[in-house]
C-alpha cells in the first residue's frame, strides 16, 4: 500500500476516532505533509484504521489512516491477519485498546513480542522490521 500524508496533527482525526489520549494538538510530526509512505501493516482499532509507516531514516510507528489519502491499495501476497480476540497474547490488545485485528507481514501478525517490541523500540524487533521493510521495498519496486 502507498499513502500520501495530508495531515500531521490530531486536528484531522474526527473526535469520535481519537484514542490513546489523542487530541486536536497531538503532533504526528515525524510525518511530512506531501510525502508518500509505504504501509507495512494495518491495525483496526474500534472504528478506525491505523497504518504502520516508517519515516526515511527513522523508526516505524502507527499513524491514523485519516492523516493520509491512499494512493495504491495493493498489499504483498504473503501478508496475513491476526484476529486479536482469538490469540491469547494479542487478546490483550483488544481488551485494553479495542484493537480487533492486525494485517501485515508474518512477524507482525504472529509474534506478539514483535508487535510490542516495535512500540518499545526494542533493537532486535526493530531490526526484524527493517529486514521485512527491505523485502516489502523490493516487492514494491518489482510491482511498479
N, C-alpha and C positions, 0 to 999 in steps of 0.2 A: 504494500500500500504506500502511496505517496500523498502527503498532505501539505498544504500551503498554510503557513502560520498567518492568521489575520489579526490576532489579538494576543497580548501577553499580560493582561491583568484580569482580575476577578470580575470586573465590570461586565465582561462578555458572558459570564456564567449566569444563567437565569437564577434568581433567588431560590427557586424550588429545586435547583440542582446543585446547590452549594453544600458540600460535605467536608468533613475533616477540617473544620474551623475556617473554611474559606469565606472571604468577604469580598466586597467590591474592590478593596485595596490589595487583595492578595496579588503578589508580584510573581509572575512566571517569566522573569527577565532572562533566564537562560535562553528563552525563545526569542528569536528575532523576527519581527513582523516582516513579511515579504519573503522569508526563506522557505525552502521546501525541505521537508523531513520525511525520511523513510519511517514507517511504523513497524515496530518489532514485536508488538503484542497489543492485545486489547483486554481491558477488564470491563465488566458490566457491573456497575455499582448503582444499585437502586434503579433510578430511571435515567441513568447517564452512562455514556461510554467514555473511557479514558484510553489514550494512546501511550504506548511505551515508545519514546523517541530519544534521540541522542544528539546533543549539540556537537558540532565539529570540535574535536579536541577535548570534549567534556565527558561526563558520565551520563548513563541512561537515567531517565526519570519519567514518571507518569504525568500526563497533562490532559485536562478535559478536552474531548473532541470538539466541543463548541468553540474552541480557540482557533480551529482550523477549518479549511474547506478541503474536501477530499478530491484530489486530482486523479487518482488511479486506485481502484478498489481491488486489484489483484493481490493475492497472498501466495506465498510459496506453498507448493503442494505437499510439503512434509509437515506443515503445521498441524497442531492438534487442539483439543478443547479439554478443559477441566471444569466439570460441574462441581463447584466447591462444596456443596452440601453432601455430596456422595464420596468425598475423600476426607479421611479423618483429619489430617493435618490442615488441609485447605479449608475445612469447615469453620475454622476459627475466623477466617476472612468474612464468611457470611454472617456469623454470629456477631462479630464486632463492628463490621463496616457495611454490611449489606451487599458484599461482592458475591454475585451469583455464579459467575463464570469467568474464565480466562481463556483466551485464544492466543496461540503463539507457538514458538519453537519448543522442542521437546523438553529442555531443561525447565523452561518457564511453567509448563503445564503439568509436569510430572515430578518435580523436585521442589517441595515447599521451601527447603533450606535455600535454594537458589532465589526464589521469589523474595524471601526475607533478606537474603544477602545483598540483593540489588538495592533494596531500600536502605540498608545499613551500610552500604558501600564496602562490603567485605571484599578484600582484594582477590580472593580465589573466585568468588562468584562474579565479580565484575570482569575478571579475565575470561570466564566462561561466556559471559555476554559478548565480549569483543570477538571471541572466536566465532560465535554464532552470527554476529554482525557482519563479519568478513564473508561468511557463506551467503548471507542474505544480500549483501552488496554485490557479490558475484552473480547471484541469481538475477538480481535486478538488472545488472549490466547485460547479461545474456538475453534477457527477455524484453529489452527496449531497443 
